Amino acid sequence: MAFCPYCGKEVSPQAISCPVCGHPLRQPPWASTSTVGRPIDEADAISKSLRILVSKPTLFLPATLTAILGIVFISFVRSSLLTSYSLYLPFLAVSFIVGLFIQAAYPVMVKTIVDEGHFSMRQAYTRVYHRFWSVLAASILVWLIIALGAFALLFPGLWFFTWYAYTIPAIMLEDKGALEGMSASKAFGHDKKMSTILLAIVVAIVYIPGIALFALFTLSGSPVLGQLSEEVFTVPTITWALVLFSYVYITRGPSSVHLAMGSPNVRKSTATTPQPTILPSQESWQNFCGSCGTRLQAGARFCQACGKPI
């Protein structure tokens, strides 16, 4: 057994922090230089992201408006006298930009919900406006890389997806450029590939009924009804996916390490703001315990070996 040098309580030699006073005792394994952030808890991420959506249903609004515009446009094209698809390409370009603008706001909204319990959609989209060119450039590069990887072989495409799935949260939450955001996402996701793929599979399974209904109504001669039924599944599924991956990067990304080391609770306190605690280094040890002769850390009030007061 060992003793906490800050409160004198008996602790396990394998303890990362003191269970009584909470002070860090040693570097956790996920805080090594080869690992960015913390391991992903898939069950926690899924349950907490769903809880956020249930408590904040207005998060569905942006995706719902986009889906309505898409249905209206497709209905117009199918009912018009146009014999070509000349309007499809501009519509796809506009849809991509609008969808990207909506997608980029979710990390900001989820971050404020996690920290403060509420969010401002206006503030989120104002932030997207200032970071949009970086988001656009990174998204084009990421899609090209994933598409090329999937075209060459499916496995490289999935591998690249796990690297760059967190690019937009990195850009929006850490004020990074396009390439910096891609590098940050790769550094965070390189050792979390299986967790990222598992989360993507869960989202895809939820989306399967929408695809099935779309195919059923389209083959039966009701493409508009098929599009409508698909959107019923698309809107909540896409919204959940955006919240899910944003939540993962917020609570497991680089900025979450200091919060986890300083306090067991990720949410900030309204009374006092916890400051990151710097772990002791070898140079900070000085003096010796008068009872057992163990080298003591500067500022320690108890010996970490024998537990005797200094």
C-alpha positions as CSV (number, residue, x, y, z in Angstrom):
1,M,0.0,0.0,0.0
2,A,1.0,3.6,-0.6
3,F,-0.2,6.9,0.8
4,C,-1.4,10.1,-0.9
5,P,1.2,12.8,-0.3
6,Y,-1.5,15.5,-0.2
7,C,-4.1,14.1,2.2
8,G,-2.3,11.2,3.8
9,K,-5.0,8.6,3.0
10,E,-4.0,5.1,2.1
11,V,-4.2,4.4,-1.7
12,S,-3.5,1.6,-4.1
13,P,-0.1,1.6,-5.7
14,Q,-1.9,1.4,-9.1
15,A,-4.2,4.4,-8.4
16,I,-4.1,7.1,-11.0
17,S,-5.5,9.7,-8.5
18,C,-6.3,9.7,-4.8
19,P,-9.9,8.4,-4.3
20,V,-10.3,10.8,-1.3
21,C,-8.9,14.2,-2.4
22,G,-8.8,13.5,-6.1
23,H,-5.3,14.7,-6.6
24,P,-3.4,13.0,-9.5
25,L,-0.7,10.5,-8.4
26,R,0.7,9.4,-11.7
27,Q,0.3,9.7,-15.5
28,P,-2.6,7.6,-16.7
29,P,-1.9,5.2,-19.6
30,W,-4.1,7.1,-22.0
31,A,-2.1,10.3,-21.3
32,S,1.1,9.0,-22.9
33,T,2.7,10.9,-25.8
34,S,1.6,8.2,-28.3
35,T,-2.1,8.6,-27.4
36,V,-4.3,11.6,-27.9
37,G,-7.3,11.9,-25.7
38,R,-8.9,9.0,-23.9
39,P,-10.3,5.6,-25.0
40,I,-13.9,5.8,-26.4
41,D,-16.6,4.3,-24.2
42,E,-19.1,3.2,-26.9
43,A,-22.0,2.5,-24.6
44,D,-21.6,5.8,-22.8
45,A,-21.3,7.8,-26.1
46,I,-24.4,6.2,-27.5
47,S,-26.5,6.6,-24.4
48,K,-25.4,10.2,-23.6
49,S,-25.8,11.4,-27.2
50,L,-29.3,10.0,-27.3
51,R,-30.0,11.7,-24.0
52,I,-28.9,15.0,-25.4
53,L,-31.3,14.6,-28.4
54,V,-34.2,13.7,-26.1
55,S,-33.5,16.7,-23.9
56,K,-32.9,19.1,-26.8
57,P,-35.3,18.2,-29.6
58,T,-34.6,21.5,-31.4
59,L,-31.4,19.9,-32.6
60,F,-33.5,18.1,-35.2
61,L,-34.7,21.4,-36.7
62,P,-31.8,22.2,-39.1
63,A,-31.8,18.7,-40.6
64,T,-35.6,18.7,-40.9
65,L,-35.6,22.0,-42.9
66,T,-32.9,20.6,-45.2
67,A,-35.0,17.5,-45.8
68,I,-38.1,19.5,-46.6
69,L,-36.3,21.6,-49.2
70,G,-35.0,18.4,-50.8
71,I,-38.4,16.8,-51.0
72,V,-39.9,20.0,-52.5
73,F,-37.2,20.2,-55.1
74,I,-37.5,16.5,-56.2
75,S,-41.3,16.8,-56.4
76,F,-40.9,19.9,-58.6
77,V,-38.5,18.3,-61.0
78,R,-40.5,15.1,-61.3
79,S,-43.7,17.0,-62.0
80,S,-42.2,19.6,-64.4
81,L,-41.8,19.3,-68.1
82,L,-38.0,19.1,-67.8
83,T,-36.6,16.1,-69.7
84,S,-33.0,16.5,-68.5
85,Y,-31.3,16.5,-65.2
86,S,-29.7,20.0,-65.7
87,L,-31.0,21.2,-62.3
88,Y,-29.6,18.2,-60.4
89,L,-25.9,19.3,-60.4
90,P,-26.5,22.8,-59.1
91,F,-28.9,21.4,-56.5
92,L,-26.4,18.8,-55.4
93,A,-23.8,21.5,-55.0
94,V,-26.1,23.7,-53.0
95,S,-27.2,20.7,-50.9
96,F,-23.6,19.9,-50.1
97,I,-22.8,23.4,-49.0
98,V,-26.0,23.8,-46.9
99,G,-25.5,20.3,-45.4
100,L,-21.9,21.1,-44.5
101,F,-22.9,24.4,-42.9
102,I,-25.5,22.6,-40.8
103,Q,-23.1,19.8,-39.9
104,A,-20.3,22.1,-38.7
105,A,-22.6,23.8,-36.1
106,Y,-23.3,20.5,-34.2
107,P,-19.9,20.3,-32.4
108,V,-20.4,23.9,-31.1
109,M,-24.0,23.2,-30.0
110,V,-23.1,19.9,-28.3
111,K,-20.1,21.5,-26.6
112,T,-22.3,24.2,-25.0
113,I,-24.9,21.6,-24.0
114,V,-22.2,19.5,-22.2
115,D,-20.6,22.5,-20.5
116,E,-23.7,24.6,-19.7
117,G,-26.8,22.5,-20.3
118,H,-28.2,24.7,-23.1
119,F,-27.1,26.1,-26.5
120,S,-27.7,29.0,-28.9
121,M,-28.2,28.0,-32.5
122,R,-27.5,31.6,-33.6
123,Q,-24.1,31.6,-31.9
124,A,-23.3,28.2,-33.3
125,Y,-24.0,29.3,-36.9
126,T,-22.1,32.5,-36.4
127,R,-19.1,30.5,-35.5
128,V,-19.6,28.3,-38.5
129,Y,-19.7,31.4,-40.7
130,H,-16.2,32.4,-39.5
131,R,-14.7,28.9,-39.9
132,F,-16.6,27.7,-43.0
133,W,-13.8,27.9,-45.5
134,S,-11.6,25.7,-43.4
135,V,-14.5,23.3,-43.0
136,L,-15.2,23.3,-46.7
137,A,-11.6,22.7,-47.7
138,A,-11.1,19.9,-45.1
139,S,-14.4,18.2,-46.1
140,I,-13.5,18.1,-49.8
141,L,-10.1,16.6,-49.0
142,V,-11.5,14.1,-46.6
143,W,-14.2,12.9,-49.1
144,L,-11.6,12.6,-51.8
145,I,-9.3,10.6,-49.6
146,I,-12.1,8.3,-48.4
147,A,-13.5,7.9,-51.9
148,L,-10.1,7.0,-53.4
149,G,-9.5,4.5,-50.6
150,A,-12.9,2.9,-51.1
151,F,-12.5,2.8,-54.8
152,A,-9.1,1.0,-54.5
153,L,-10.4,-1.3,-51.8
154,L,-13.1,-1.0,-49.2
155,F,-10.8,-1.5,-46.3
156,P,-8.6,1.5,-46.9
157,G,-11.7,3.7,-47.2
158,L,-12.9,2.6,-43.8
159,W,-9.4,3.1,-42.4
160,F,-9.3,6.7,-43.7
161,F,-12.8,7.3,-42.3
162,T,-11.6,6.4,-38.8
163,W,-8.7,8.8,-39.2
164,Y,-10.8,11.8,-40.4
165,A,-14.2,11.3,-38.8
166,Y,-13.4,13.9,-36.2
167,T,-12.1,16.6,-38.6
168,I,-15.0,19.0,-38.3
169,P,-15.2,18.9,-34.5
170,A,-11.4,19.6,-34.3
171,I,-11.7,22.6,-36.6
172,M,-14.8,24.0,-34.9
173,L,-13.7,23.4,-31.3
174,E,-10.0,24.1,-31.5
175,D,-9.9,26.9,-34.2
176,K,-7.7,24.9,-36.5
177,G,-7.2,25.2,-40.2
178,A,-8.2,22.5,-42.7
179,L,-5.0,20.5,-42.7
180,E,-4.5,21.1,-38.9
181,G,-8.0,19.8,-38.3
182,M,-7.3,16.7,-40.4
183,S,-4.1,16.1,-38.5
184,A,-5.8,16.5,-35.1
185,S,-8.5,14.0,-36.1
186,K,-6.0,11.5,-37.3
187,A,-3.9,11.8,-34.1
188,F,-7.1,11.3,-32.0
189,G,-8.5,8.4,-34.1
190,H,-5.5,6.4,-35.0
191,D,-5.7,4.1,-32.0
192,K,-9.5,4.2,-31.8
193,K,-10.3,2.7,-35.2
194,M,-12.5,-0.2,-33.9
195,S,-14.5,2.1,-31.6
196,T,-15.2,4.6,-34.5
197,I,-16.2,1.8,-36.9
198,L,-18.5,0.3,-34.2
199,L,-20.2,3.6,-33.7
200,A,-20.6,4.0,-37.5
201,I,-22.1,0.5,-37.8
202,V,-24.7,1.2,-35.1
203,V,-25.7,4.4,-37.0
204,A,-25.9,2.4,-40.2
205,I,-28.1,-0.3,-38.7
206,V,-30.6,2.4,-37.4
207,Y,-30.7,3.8,-41.0
208,I,-31.5,0.5,-42.7
209,P,-35.3,0.7,-42.4
210,G,-35.3,4.1,-44.2
211,I,-33.4,2.6,-47.1
212,A,-35.8,-0.4,-47.3
213,L,-38.9,1.8,-47.3
214,F,-37.4,4.1,-50.0
215,A,-36.7,1.1,-52.2
216,L,-40.1,-0.4,-51.6
217,F,-42.1,2.7,-52.5
218,T,-39.8,3.6,-55.4
219,L,-40.3,0.1,-57.0
220,S,-44.0,0.4,-56.5
221,G,-44.2,3.6,-58.5
222,S,-44.3,6.1,-55.6
223,P,-40.9,7.8,-55.6
224,V,-42.0,10.9,-53.7
225,L,-43.6,8.8,-51.0
226,G,-40.4,6.7,-50.9
227,Q,-38.3,9.9,-50.5
228,L,-40.6,11.1,-47.8
229,S,-40.4,7.8,-45.9
230,E,-36.6,7.8,-46.2
231,E,-36.3,11.3,-44.8
232,V,-38.4,10.2,-41.8
233,F,-35.4,8.0,-40.9
234,T,-32.7,10.1,-42.4
235,V,-33.3,13.3,-40.3
236,P,-33.1,11.7,-36.8
237,T,-30.3,9.3,-37.9
238,I,-28.1,12.0,-39.4
239,T,-28.8,14.3,-36.5
240,W,-27.9,11.6,-34.0
241,A,-24.7,10.7,-35.9
242,L,-23.6,14.4,-35.8
243,V,-24.3,14.7,-32.1
244,L,-22.7,11.3,-31.4
245,F,-19.3,12.0,-33.0
246,S,-19.3,15.5,-31.7
247,Y,-19.9,14.2,-28.1
248,V,-17.1,11.6,-28.5
249,Y,-14.5,14.3,-29.5
250,I,-15.7,16.7,-26.8
251,T,-15.6,14.1,-23.9
252,R,-12.8,11.9,-25.2
253,G,-10.6,14.3,-27.2
254,P,-7.5,16.2,-26.2
255,S,-9.3,18.8,-24.1
256,S,-11.0,16.1,-22.1
257,V,-7.8,14.8,-20.6
258,H,-7.2,17.7,-18.2
259,L,-10.9,17.7,-17.2
260,A,-10.7,14.0,-16.3
261,M,-7.5,14.4,-14.4
262,G,-8.7,17.4,-12.4
263,S,-12.2,16.2,-11.6
264,P,-14.4,13.1,-12.1
265,N,-17.1,15.2,-13.6
266,V,-16.7,16.5,-17.1
267,R,-19.2,19.4,-16.7
268,K,-17.8,22.6,-15.5
269,S,-18.8,23.9,-12.1
270,T,-20.7,27.2,-12.0
271,A,-19.0,28.2,-8.7
272,T,-15.4,27.6,-9.5
273,T,-13.6,26.8,-12.7
274,P,-11.3,23.8,-12.3
275,Q,-7.7,24.4,-13.5
276,P,-5.6,21.7,-15.1
277,T,-3.3,20.0,-12.6
278,I,0.3,19.6,-13.6
279,L,1.6,16.2,-12.6
280,P,4.8,16.0,-10.5
281,S,8.1,15.5,-12.3
282,Q,11.2,13.9,-11.0
283,E,12.9,17.3,-10.6
284,S,10.2,18.5,-8.1
285,W,11.1,15.8,-5.5
286,Q,13.2,17.1,-2.6
287,N,13.8,16.4,1.1
288,F,13.3,13.1,2.8
289,C,10.8,11.5,5.2
290,G,12.2,11.6,8.8
291,S,10.5,8.2,9.6
292,C,11.3,6.1,6.6
293,G,13.8,8.1,4.5
294,T,11.7,8.2,1.4
295,R,12.3,11.2,-1.0
296,L,9.4,13.6,-0.7
297,Q,7.7,15.8,-3.2
298,A,7.9,19.5,-2.7
299,G,4.7,20.7,-1.0
300,A,3.7,17.2,0.3
301,R,2.3,17.1,3.8
302,F,2.5,13.3,4.2
303,C,5.0,10.7,3.2
304,Q,3.7,8.7,0.2
305,A,5.5,5.6,1.5
306,C,4.7,5.4,5.2
307,G,1.8,7.9,5.5
308,K,3.5,9.7,8.4
309,P,2.9,13.5,8.6
310,I,5.9,15.6,7.7
